[in-house]
């Protein structure tokens, strides 16, 4: 009796050495079948009953080639996430949105629940469901989001619709509609969306612009709101001057982000009293929250509470 005869194979950790070459377009990947089967029920079904070799089957280095109709760049990050545990770590580890979207689509398609959840977690940091989380994002104050923002917003809208993650959509739509409509059309973004998503974007864009003045009602609020003002005439003059200038504002597509702390500091320097600044901030905060609460419905989506419940159910189910 040899020493090996007394060894016990560890259950679920004794993998076969079978290898397969996966091809997507012109890119090929050589991977272990056993790992794919453990992580994906679709791959498990695909490789459990291998087809007998035929004269028409492609092979390389003695291994069969399996063709998948996925984007090579998506398949690359998806497979790497499966085989390299350090590649796709959970938040707060940073990951390009393009990688998260590619992994989300294929994790959903090939039934890899833990990668689907992780991808949704990553995307949730960029397309959150809470205003405080939105305010924590970097780059919100950019008055004219670069083309990359529109591209990522469109890609997220398409992916979230495809995999059934509607809680990502409100902020994705908002990001897309922060641009002027002429820029959205010129970018070709609308052409990439389905008919329903294009309609939601157009309707929501109009609602977003229409909401802009409501967020800044504190500039024309009646006297009694600022009753404890130190110098009503001077503070009201400053407010009215700003309100009058607002008629020339052209960046009315981003009501959540147009006004910032730098503007409050400038108003304080101009002479507005501390009490009026405090009251104005409170009114502005309330107006932003009101806009946020209505954001999903602007794009024909359920309210935040229902979207949050959909998110909770989806994470539990996966």
C-alpha positions in Angstrom: 0.0 0.0 0.0 1.5 3.3 -1.1 1.3 6.5 0.9 -1.0 8.1 -1.7 -3.6 5.4 -1.1 -4.4 7.0 2.3 -5.0 10.5 0.8 -8.5 11.9 0.6 -9.5 14.1 -2.2 -11.0 17.5 -1.0 -14.6 17.8 -2.1 -15.2 20.7 -4.5 -11.4 21.4 -4.6 -10.3 18.5 -6.9 -10.5 19.9 -10.4 -10.1 18.1 -13.7 -7.3 19.4 -15.9 -9.6 19.8 -18.9 -8.9 22.9 -20.9 -11.0 24.7 -23.5 -10.3 27.6 -25.9 -13.0 30.2 -26.0 -13.2 32.4 -29.0 -15.0 35.8 -29.3 -14.6 37.3 -32.7 -10.8 37.1 -33.3 -9.7 36.9 -29.7 -9.1 33.6 -28.0 -8.9 32.5 -24.3 -7.5 29.2 -23.0 -9.1 28.4 -19.7 -9.9 25.6 -17.3 -13.3 24.0 -17.8 -13.7 23.0 -14.2 -13.4 26.5 -12.8 -16.0 27.8 -15.4 -18.4 25.1 -14.4 -18.1 25.9 -10.7 -18.8 29.6 -11.2 -21.4 29.5 -14.0 -24.4 27.3 -14.3 -24.6 28.1 -18.0 -21.0 26.9 -18.6 -21.7 23.9 -16.4 -24.5 22.9 -18.7 -22.5 23.7 -21.7 -19.5 21.5 -20.7 -21.2 18.7 -18.8 -22.3 16.9 -21.9 -19.5 17.6 -24.5 -20.3 17.0 -28.1 -18.3 14.3 -29.9 -15.6 15.8 -32.1 -16.6 16.4 -35.7 -14.8 17.2 -38.9 -16.1 20.8 -38.8 -15.0 21.5 -35.2 -12.2 24.0 -34.7 -9.3 23.1 -32.5 -6.0 24.5 -31.4 -3.1 22.8 -29.7 -5.3 19.8 -29.4 -8.0 21.7 -27.5 -11.5 22.4 -28.9 -12.5 25.9 -29.7 -15.9 27.1 -28.4 -17.3 30.2 -30.1 -19.2 32.8 -28.1 -21.0 35.7 -29.6 -19.9 38.3 -27.0 -17.7 41.4 -27.3 -14.1 40.3 -26.8 -13.4 43.2 -24.4 -16.4 42.1 -22.2 -15.4 38.5 -22.3 -11.8 39.4 -21.4 -12.7 41.2 -18.2 -15.4 38.6 -17.3 -13.1 35.7 -17.5 -10.3 37.5 -15.8 -12.7 38.3 -12.9 -13.4 34.6 -12.6 -9.8 33.4 -12.8 -8.0 36.3 -11.0 -9.6 37.1 -7.6 -7.6 40.3 -7.3 -8.7 41.8 -10.6 -12.3 42.7 -9.7 -12.4 43.5 -6.0 -15.5 44.9 -4.3 -15.9 48.6 -3.7 -14.3 50.8 -2.5 -11.7 49.3 -4.9 -11.8 51.4 -8.1 -12.7 49.7 -11.3 -13.4 51.3 -14.7 -17.1 51.6 -15.4 -16.6 49.8 -18.8 -15.2 46.8 -16.9 -18.1 46.7 -14.5 -20.6 47.0 -17.3 -19.0 44.2 -19.3 -18.8 41.9 -16.3 -22.4 42.7 -15.4 -23.8 41.8 -18.8 -21.9 38.5 -19.0 -22.4 37.6 -15.3 -26.1 38.0 -16.0 -26.0 36.0 -19.2 -23.9 33.1 -17.9 -25.4 33.1 -14.4 -22.5 34.1 -12.2 -24.3 35.6 -9.3 -21.4 36.8 -7.2 -19.9 38.7 -10.1 -23.3 40.2 -10.9 -23.8 41.5 -7.4 -20.2 42.9 -7.3 -20.7 44.6 -10.7 -24.0 46.1 -9.4 -22.2 47.3 -6.3 -19.6 49.1 -8.3 -22.1 50.7 -10.6 -24.2 51.8 -7.6 -21.3 54.0 -6.5 -21.6 56.0 -9.8 -25.4 55.7 -10.2 -26.7 55.8 -6.6 -30.2 55.8 -5.2 -29.4 58.3 -2.4 -28.8 62.0 -2.8 -26.0 62.0 -0.2 -24.3 59.3 -2.3 -24.7 61.3 -5.4 -23.2 64.4 -3.7 -20.2 62.3 -2.8 -19.4 61.5 -6.4 -16.4 63.2 -8.0 -16.9 65.4 -11.1 -20.5 66.5 -10.4 -19.6 70.2 -10.7 -18.4 69.9 -14.3 -20.8 72.2 -16.2 -20.5 70.4 -19.5 -19.9 66.7 -18.9 -17.4 65.3 -21.4 -18.3 62.9 -24.1 -17.1 60.0 -22.0 -19.9 60.8 -19.5 -22.6 60.5 -22.1 -21.1 57.3 -23.5 -21.0 55.7 -20.0 -24.5 56.9 -19.3 -25.9 55.3 -22.5 -24.0 52.1 -21.9 -25.4 52.0 -18.3 -28.9 52.6 -19.5 -28.6 49.8 -22.0 -27.0 47.3 -19.5 -29.3 48.1 -16.6 -32.3 47.7 -18.9 -30.9 44.4 -20.2 -30.2 42.8 -16.9 -33.2 44.2 -14.9 -31.4 46.8 -12.7 -33.8 49.8 -13.0 -32.4 51.5 -9.8 -29.3 52.5 -11.8 -31.4 54.3 -14.4 -32.5 57.6 -12.8 -28.9 59.0 -12.3 -27.8 57.5 -15.7 -30.6 59.4 -17.4 -29.8 62.5 -15.4 -26.1 62.3 -16.4 -27.0 62.0 -20.0 -29.4 64.9 -19.8 -26.9 67.2 -18.1 -25.8 67.9 -21.7 -27.6 70.2 -24.0 -30.0 68.4 -26.3 -28.0 69.5 -29.4 -24.9 67.8 -27.9 -26.9 64.7 -27.0 -28.1 64.4 -30.6 -24.7 65.2 -32.1 -23.1 62.5 -29.9 -25.4 59.8 -31.4 -26.5 58.8 -27.9 -30.2 58.6 -28.7 -29.6 56.4 -31.7 -28.0 53.8 -29.4 -31.0 53.6 -27.2 -34.2 51.6 -27.8 -37.4 53.4 -28.6 -38.7 53.3 -25.0 -35.4 54.6 -23.6 -35.3 57.4 -26.2 -38.8 58.5 -25.3 -37.9 58.4 -21.6 -34.8 60.5 -22.2 -36.7 63.2 -24.2 -39.5 63.5 -21.7 -37.1 63.5 -18.7 -34.9 66.1 -20.4 -37.8 68.5 -20.6 -38.8 67.8 -17.0 -35.2 68.3 -15.8 -35.0 71.8 -17.4 -38.5 72.7 -16.1 -37.4 71.8 -12.6 -34.4 74.1 -12.6 -36.2 77.3 -11.5 -37.9 75.4 -8.7 -34.6 74.5 -7.2 -33.7 78.2 -7.0 -36.9 79.6 -5.6 -35.0 80.7 -2.6 -33.8 83.7 -4.6 -37.3 85.1 -4.8 -38.8 83.9 -1.5 -41.2 86.2 0.3 -40.0 88.5 3.1 -41.4 86.5 6.0 -39.0 83.6 5.3 -36.1 85.9 6.0 -37.8 87.7 8.9 -34.6 87.7 11.1 -32.5 89.3 8.4 -29.9 91.8 9.6 -30.3 94.1 6.6 -33.4 93.2 4.6 -32.9 95.8 1.9 -29.3 94.8 1.2 -29.8 91.1 1.3 -32.9 91.3 -0.9 -31.0 93.5 -3.4 -28.3 90.7 -3.7 -31.0 88.0 -4.1 -32.9 89.9 -6.7 -29.7 90.7 -8.6 -28.8 87.0 -8.8 -32.4 86.1 -9.7 -32.4 88.7 -12.5 -29.1 87.3 -13.8 -30.5 83.8 -13.7 -32.5 84.7 -16.9 -29.2 84.5 -18.7 -28.1 81.2 -17.2 -27.6 78.6 -19.9 -26.7 75.6 -17.8 -30.2 74.8 -16.8 -29.8 71.0 -17.5 -28.1 70.3 -14.2 -30.2 71.6 -11.3 -28.5 69.3 -8.7 -25.1 70.7 -9.4 -25.2 74.3 -10.6 -25.0 75.9 -7.2 -22.1 75.2 -4.9 -20.3 76.4 -1.8 -18.1 78.7 -3.8 -21.2 80.7 -4.8 -22.3 81.0 -1.2 -18.9 82.3 -0.2 -19.1 84.9 -3.0 -22.5 86.0 -1.8 -21.2 86.3 1.8 -18.4 88.5 0.4 -20.9 90.7 -1.4 -22.6 91.5 1.9 -25.5 89.1 2.5 -26.0 88.5 6.2 -25.2 85.2 7.8 -28.9 84.6 8.7 -30.1 85.0 5.1 -27.3 82.7 3.9 -28.3 80.1 6.5 -32.0 80.3 5.5 -31.2 80.3 1.8 -29.1 77.2 2.2 -31.9 75.4 4.0 -34.4 76.3 1.3 -31.9 75.2 -1.4 -31.2 71.9 0.4 -35.0 71.2 0.6 -35.5 72.1 -3.0 -32.7 69.8 -4.2 -34.1 66.9 -2.1 -37.6 67.5 -3.6 -36.0 67.4 -7.1 -34.2 64.2 -6.2 -37.4 62.6 -4.9 -39.1 63.2 -8.2 -36.1 62.3 -10.4 -37.2 58.6 -11.2 -40.7 59.6 -12.3 -39.3 62.3 -14.6 -38.0 59.4 -16.7 -41.1 57.2 -16.4 -39.6 55.0 -13.7 -41.0 53.9 -10.3 -40.2 56.0 -7.3 -37.1 55.6 -5.2 -38.8 53.5 -2.6 -39.9 50.9 -5.1 -36.6 50.9 -6.9 -34.8 50.3 -3.6 -37.1 47.4 -3.0 -36.4 46.0 -6.5 -32.7 46.3 -5.7 -33.0 44.5 -2.3 -35.0 41.6 -3.9 -32.5 41.3 -6.8 -29.6 41.1 -4.4 -31.3 38.5 -2.2 -32.3 36.4 -5.2 -28.8 36.4 -6.5 
